[in-house]
Amino acid sequence: MNKSDYIDGLYVKNGRLINERPNSMTGIQKAVSIKRSVTNDRKINQVAEAIQLAENKKNFNELYF
C-alpha cells in the first residue's frame, strides 16, 4: 500500500474504502458512559438485593417457633 492511498485514516483496499481512524469518543463521552454504567449497575444491585431480602423474609415467615 502506498502512502498516497492512505488519507486521514482512510484507504482503498480491493476497491473498498476502509476506515482505520482512531476511536472518535472524547474524554467527556467516555466519562459519561462510565457514569451511566455505574448508575445502571447500582440499580441492578438494588433490585437483586430487594429480591434477596424478600425471599429471606418469606423463608423466615414460614418458620414455626
Sequence and secondary structure as in RCSB ss.txt:
>XXXX:A:sequence
MNKSDYIDGLYVKNGRLINERPNSMTGIQKAVSIKRSVTNDRKINQVAEAIQLAENKKNFNELYF
>XXXX:A:secstr
  GGG BTTEEEETTEEEE       HHHHHHHHHHHHHHHHHHHHHHHHHHHHHHHHHHHT   
